[in-house]
C-alpha cells in the first residue's frame, strides 16, 4: 500500500514537473525580443523616439517582450545593419538614404542631389508623392518603412575658413564608407575624398587625416567635430533624409494588437521628429557658436559658385548616384511645387 502511494505520488510529481516545463517553454516561446540599430548617438532625439516606440510596443506585446536599441553604430555602419536584418540578426534599423539605398537605390533621389532642395517643405512635397512607390519597392525587397525622418541639412565643417568651391579641392574631405558613387563623383569633380566610418571622423580630424567634414549640425555637436574644425560654411548642401525600416518577416509575425501598437507609435515618432526639424539646426548651431564655432554665411557670389558646381554635378548624379527616372521626377515635382508658390 505504501509502495503504491509512493508510486502514485512520484507519478503525480513527474506529471507536474512536465506540465511546469511545458508552461515554461510556452512562456519562453512567447517572449519576443526586437533588436533595432542606429548610428544616432545615445540620448539623442532619435534614440528617445525609438525608446518610446519600444515602450508602446512592449505594452501591447506583453511582460516578457524586450525592445533593444543599439546606438552609436554599435552594430556597424548602415550597410552592415541592413545585412544583419537580412540574415535575422537585427529586426529593424534607423538608416539614412545611405542605408536605404542598400535596399533599393530609388530612395537616393531624396538626398543625393546637391542643392536641389531648398526647404523641408520641398522635401515633404516630393517625398509624399514618391512615398507609395518607394515603400512598395522596399517592401518587395523584404523591408517595411515604420516611419520617415530627417536629420538636418549638411553643412561644411572645416579647420580653416574656406568659402569658394575651388578652395575645397585642396582639402581632405570625409566621405561615408559604403557610398562609392559619392566618392567617384567627388573625384570626378576634382576633390579628394577620404573614406571613413562615422566613428573614425573625430580621430581623423585630430590626426590630420581629414580637415573637412560635410555633416548635419547634430552630428557635429554629438561628435565634437567643431572642436577641431571650428569653421562652418552654412550652405544646406543636401537634406539628411532617412527612415526606420523593419524586416517584413518580423512585422508579419506579430499579433494584430502588437502590430497595430507598433505602427501607431511609429506614426507618432515621425510626427515628433518632424515637429522639431525646422528649428533643430538653428538651435544646435547657436549651441556650437556658444562654444566657439565660427559660422560663415555665403554671399550671393559664393552661393552662385556652389550652385554652378551642383549643376555641373547633376548630369553625373543622374544615372550614377540616382536612377535617371527618379532624378527627372524630382525635378518635375519641384518645378510643380515652385510654380504653385509663385
C-alpha positions as CSV (number, residue, x, y, z in Angstrom):
1,X,0.0,0.0,0.0
2,X,2.8,2.3,1.0
3,X,4.7,1.4,-2.2
4,X,1.6,2.1,-4.3
5,X,1.1,5.5,-2.6
6,X,4.7,6.4,-3.2
7,X,4.5,5.3,-6.9
8,X,1.3,7.4,-7.3
9,X,2.9,10.4,-5.7
10,X,6.0,10.1,-7.8
11,X,3.9,9.9,-10.9
12,X,2.0,13.0,-10.0
13,X,5.2,14.9,-9.3
14,X,6.5,13.8,-12.6
15,X,3.4,15.0,-14.4
16,X,3.5,18.3,-12.5
17,X,7.2,18.8,-13.4
18,X,6.4,18.0,-17.1
19,X,3.5,20.4,-17.0
20,X,5.6,23.2,-15.5
21,X,8.3,22.6,-18.0
22,X,5.8,22.8,-20.8
23,X,4.3,26.0,-19.5
24,X,7.8,27.5,-19.1
25,X,8.7,26.5,-22.7
26,X,5.5,28.2,-23.9
27,X,6.2,31.3,-22.0
28,X,9.8,31.4,-23.3
29,X,8.5,30.9,-26.8
30,X,6.1,33.8,-26.4
31,X,8.8,36.1,-25.1
32,X,9.7,38.3,-28.1
33,X,12.8,40.5,-28.4
34,X,13.1,43.2,-31.1
35,X,16.6,44.4,-31.9
36,X,17.0,47.8,-33.6
37,X,20.2,49.5,-34.6
38,X,21.0,53.1,-35.4
39,X,24.1,55.2,-35.9
40,X,22.5,58.0,-33.9
41,X,24.1,58.9,-30.6
42,X,22.7,57.6,-27.3
43,X,20.4,60.1,-25.7
44,X,19.7,61.9,-28.9
45,X,16.1,62.7,-30.0
46,X,16.4,59.8,-32.5
47,X,17.3,57.4,-29.7
48,X,14.5,58.7,-27.5
49,X,11.8,58.3,-30.1
50,X,12.9,54.7,-30.7
51,X,12.7,54.0,-27.0
52,X,9.2,55.5,-26.9
53,X,8.1,53.3,-29.8
54,X,9.6,50.3,-27.9
55,X,7.7,51.1,-24.7
56,X,4.4,51.3,-26.5
57,X,5.0,48.1,-28.4
58,X,6.1,46.2,-25.2
59,X,2.8,47.2,-23.5
60,X,0.9,45.5,-26.3
61,X,3.2,42.5,-26.7
62,X,3.3,41.5,-23.0
63,X,5.5,41.5,-19.9
64,X,8.2,39.3,-21.5
65,X,8.8,41.5,-24.5
66,X,12.1,43.2,-25.0
67,X,13.0,46.1,-27.2
68,X,16.7,46.6,-27.6
69,X,18.1,49.7,-29.2
70,X,21.8,49.7,-30.3
71,X,23.0,53.3,-30.7
72,X,26.3,54.9,-31.9
73,X,26.9,52.4,-34.7
74,X,27.3,49.6,-32.2
75,X,26.0,47.1,-34.9
76,X,28.2,48.6,-37.6
77,X,27.6,51.2,-40.3
78,X,24.3,51.4,-42.0
79,X,25.1,49.0,-44.8
80,X,26.1,46.4,-42.2
81,X,22.8,46.8,-40.3
82,X,20.9,46.2,-43.5
83,X,22.9,43.0,-44.0
84,X,22.2,41.9,-40.4
85,X,18.5,42.5,-40.9
86,X,18.6,40.2,-44.0
87,X,20.1,37.3,-42.0
88,X,17.9,37.8,-39.0
89,X,20.4,39.3,-36.5
90,X,18.5,42.5,-36.4
91,X,14.8,43.2,-36.7
92,X,15.0,46.9,-37.7
93,X,17.3,49.8,-38.2
94,X,17.1,53.6,-38.4
95,X,19.0,54.5,-41.5
96,X,19.7,57.5,-43.7
97,X,19.4,57.3,-47.5
98,X,22.9,55.7,-47.5
99,X,21.5,52.7,-45.8
100,X,18.1,52.7,-47.6
101,X,20.0,52.7,-50.9
102,X,21.5,49.3,-49.9
103,X,17.9,48.0,-50.2
104,X,16.7,50.0,-53.2
105,X,18.6,52.8,-54.9
106,X,15.4,54.7,-55.9
107,X,15.3,56.3,-52.4
108,X,18.6,58.1,-53.2
109,X,16.6,60.8,-55.0
110,X,15.5,62.3,-51.7
111,X,19.0,63.1,-50.5
112,X,21.8,62.7,-53.0
113,X,21.2,65.6,-55.4
114,X,23.2,68.6,-54.1
115,X,21.4,71.9,-53.8
116,X,18.3,70.5,-55.4
117,X,16.0,71.1,-52.4
118,X,15.7,74.5,-50.8
119,X,13.4,73.7,-47.8
120,X,11.9,70.9,-45.8
121,X,8.5,71.8,-47.4
122,X,10.0,70.9,-50.8
123,X,11.4,67.7,-49.4
124,X,7.9,66.9,-48.0
125,X,6.2,67.6,-51.3
126,X,8.5,65.3,-53.3
127,X,8.6,62.5,-50.7
128,X,4.8,62.3,-50.2
129,X,4.3,61.9,-53.9
130,X,7.0,59.3,-54.3
131,X,6.4,57.6,-50.9
132,X,3.9,55.0,-52.0
133,X,6.1,53.7,-54.8
134,X,9.3,53.9,-52.6
135,X,7.7,52.0,-49.8
136,X,6.3,49.4,-52.3
137,X,9.8,48.9,-53.7
138,X,11.3,48.4,-50.2
139,X,8.5,46.0,-49.3
140,X,9.3,44.0,-52.4
141,X,12.8,43.7,-51.1
142,X,11.6,42.4,-47.7
143,X,11.5,45.7,-45.7
144,X,8.7,47.8,-44.3
145,X,9.0,51.5,-43.5
146,X,7.8,52.2,-40.0
147,X,8.3,56.0,-40.2
148,X,10.3,58.6,-42.1
149,X,12.5,61.2,-40.5
150,X,15.1,63.9,-41.1
151,X,18.5,64.6,-39.7
152,X,19.2,68.2,-40.7
153,X,20.9,69.9,-43.6
154,X,24.5,69.0,-44.4
155,X,26.9,71.9,-43.8
156,X,30.7,72.0,-44.2
157,X,32.8,71.9,-41.1
158,X,36.4,72.9,-41.8
159,X,39.7,73.5,-39.9
160,X,40.5,76.7,-41.8
161,X,38.0,79.2,-43.3
162,X,37.1,78.2,-46.9
163,X,34.2,79.6,-48.8
164,X,34.5,79.0,-52.5
165,X,34.2,75.6,-54.1
166,X,37.7,75.6,-55.6
167,X,39.3,76.2,-52.2
168,X,37.9,72.8,-51.2
169,X,39.9,71.0,-53.9
170,X,42.9,71.1,-51.7
171,X,41.0,69.8,-48.7
172,X,40.9,66.2,-47.4
173,X,37.1,65.7,-47.2
174,X,35.3,63.0,-45.2
175,X,33.3,60.6,-47.4
176,X,30.9,58.0,-46.0
177,X,32.2,54.4,-46.2
178,X,30.0,52.3,-48.4
179,X,28.8,55.3,-50.6
180,X,31.1,54.5,-53.5
181,X,29.1,56.6,-56.1
182,X,29.6,59.7,-53.9
183,X,33.3,59.0,-53.7
184,X,33.5,58.6,-57.5
185,X,31.6,61.8,-58.1
186,X,33.8,63.8,-55.8
187,X,36.9,62.6,-57.5
188,X,35.5,63.3,-61.0
189,X,34.9,67.0,-59.9
190,X,38.5,67.3,-58.6
191,X,38.0,66.8,-54.9
192,X,39.9,64.5,-52.5
193,X,37.5,62.2,-50.5
194,X,38.8,60.2,-47.6
195,X,36.6,57.2,-47.0
196,X,35.9,56.6,-43.3
197,X,33.3,55.2,-40.9
198,X,31.4,57.7,-38.8
199,X,33.2,56.6,-35.7
200,X,36.5,57.5,-37.3
201,X,35.8,61.1,-38.1
202,X,36.9,62.7,-34.8
203,X,40.3,60.9,-34.5
204,X,40.9,61.5,-38.2
205,X,40.3,65.2,-37.8
206,X,42.7,65.2,-34.8
207,X,45.4,63.5,-36.7
208,X,45.0,65.5,-39.8
209,X,43.9,62.6,-42.0
210,X,40.9,64.8,-42.9
211,X,40.3,68.5,-42.5
212,X,36.7,68.9,-43.8
213,X,33.5,67.2,-42.7
214,X,30.2,67.6,-44.6
215,X,27.7,66.9,-41.8
216,X,24.5,68.0,-40.2
217,X,24.9,70.2,-37.1
218,X,23.6,67.5,-34.8
219,X,26.3,65.1,-35.8
220,X,28.9,67.8,-35.4
221,X,27.6,68.5,-31.9
222,X,27.5,64.9,-30.9
223,X,30.8,64.0,-32.5
224,X,32.5,67.3,-31.3
225,X,33.8,67.9,-34.8
226,X,33.7,71.6,-34.2
227,X,36.5,71.3,-31.5
228,X,39.0,70.5,-34.3
229,X,37.1,72.0,-37.3
230,X,35.9,75.3,-35.8
231,X,34.5,76.9,-39.0
232,X,31.2,76.1,-40.7
233,X,30.1,77.1,-44.2
234,X,26.3,77.4,-43.9
235,X,25.1,76.1,-47.3
236,X,22.3,73.5,-46.9
237,X,24.1,71.2,-49.3
238,X,21.7,68.3,-49.1
239,X,19.0,67.2,-46.6
240,X,19.6,64.2,-44.4
241,X,16.6,62.0,-45.0
242,X,16.0,58.6,-43.6
243,X,13.6,56.1,-42.2
244,X,13.2,53.3,-39.6
245,X,12.8,50.1,-41.6
246,X,11.9,46.7,-40.2
247,X,12.1,43.3,-41.9
248,X,8.7,42.4,-43.3
249,X,9.1,38.9,-41.8
250,X,9.3,40.4,-38.3
251,X,6.3,42.7,-38.8
252,X,4.2,40.0,-40.4
253,X,4.9,37.6,-37.5
254,X,3.4,39.9,-34.9
255,X,0.0,39.6,-33.5
256,X,-2.6,42.1,-34.8
257,X,-2.6,44.0,-31.5
258,X,1.2,44.3,-31.3
259,X,1.5,45.3,-35.0
260,X,-1.1,48.0,-34.5
261,X,0.6,49.4,-31.4
262,X,4.0,49.4,-33.2
263,X,2.6,51.2,-36.3
264,X,0.7,53.8,-34.2
265,X,3.7,54.5,-32.1
266,X,5.9,54.8,-35.2
267,X,3.5,57.3,-36.8
268,X,3.8,59.4,-33.6
269,X,7.5,59.1,-33.7
270,X,7.6,60.5,-37.2
271,X,5.5,63.4,-36.1
272,X,7.8,64.1,-33.1
273,X,10.8,64.3,-35.4
274,X,9.0,66.5,-37.9
275,X,7.9,68.9,-35.2
276,X,11.5,69.8,-34.3
277,X,13.2,69.8,-37.6
278,X,12.6,73.4,-38.6
279,X,14.4,74.8,-35.5
280,X,16.7,71.9,-34.7
281,X,19.6,73.1,-36.9
282,X,19.3,76.7,-35.7
283,X,19.3,75.7,-32.1
284,X,22.3,73.4,-32.5
285,X,24.3,75.9,-34.5
286,X,23.7,78.5,-31.7
287,X,24.9,76.0,-29.2
288,X,28.0,75.3,-31.3
289,X,28.6,79.1,-31.7
290,X,28.5,79.3,-27.9
291,X,31.5,77.0,-27.6
292,X,33.5,78.8,-30.4
293,X,32.2,77.7,-33.8
294,X,32.5,80.5,-36.4
295,X,29.7,80.4,-39.0
296,X,30.5,81.6,-42.5
297,X,27.4,82.8,-44.3
298,X,27.9,82.7,-48.1
299,X,27.4,85.9,-50.1
300,X,25.3,85.8,-53.3
301,X,28.5,85.4,-55.3
302,X,29.6,82.4,-53.2
303,X,26.1,80.9,-53.4
304,X,26.2,81.2,-57.2
305,X,29.6,79.4,-57.3
306,X,28.3,76.5,-55.3
307,X,25.1,76.3,-57.4
308,X,27.2,76.2,-60.5
309,X,29.2,73.3,-59.0
310,X,26.0,71.5,-58.1
311,X,24.6,71.9,-61.6
312,X,27.8,70.7,-63.1
313,X,27.5,67.6,-60.8
314,X,23.8,66.9,-61.7
315,X,24.5,65.1,-65.0
316,X,26.9,62.8,-63.2
317,X,24.4,62.3,-60.3
318,X,21.6,61.4,-62.7
319,X,22.0,57.8,-63.6
320,X,25.1,57.5,-61.5
321,X,24.1,58.1,-57.9
322,X,20.3,58.5,-58.5
323,X,18.3,56.5,-61.1
324,X,17.7,58.7,-64.1
325,X,13.9,58.3,-63.9
326,X,13.8,59.3,-60.2
327,X,16.1,62.3,-60.8
328,X,13.7,63.5,-63.5
329,X,10.6,63.1,-61.4
330,X,12.2,65.1,-58.5
331,X,12.9,67.9,-60.9
332,X,9.4,67.8,-62.3
333,X,7.8,67.7,-58.8
334,X,9.9,70.6,-57.6
335,X,9.0,72.7,-60.7
336,X,5.4,71.9,-60.0
337,X,5.7,72.9,-56.3
338,X,7.6,76.1,-57.0
339,X,5.1,77.0,-59.7
340,X,2.2,76.8,-57.2
341,X,4.1,79.1,-54.8
342,X,4.5,81.9,-57.4
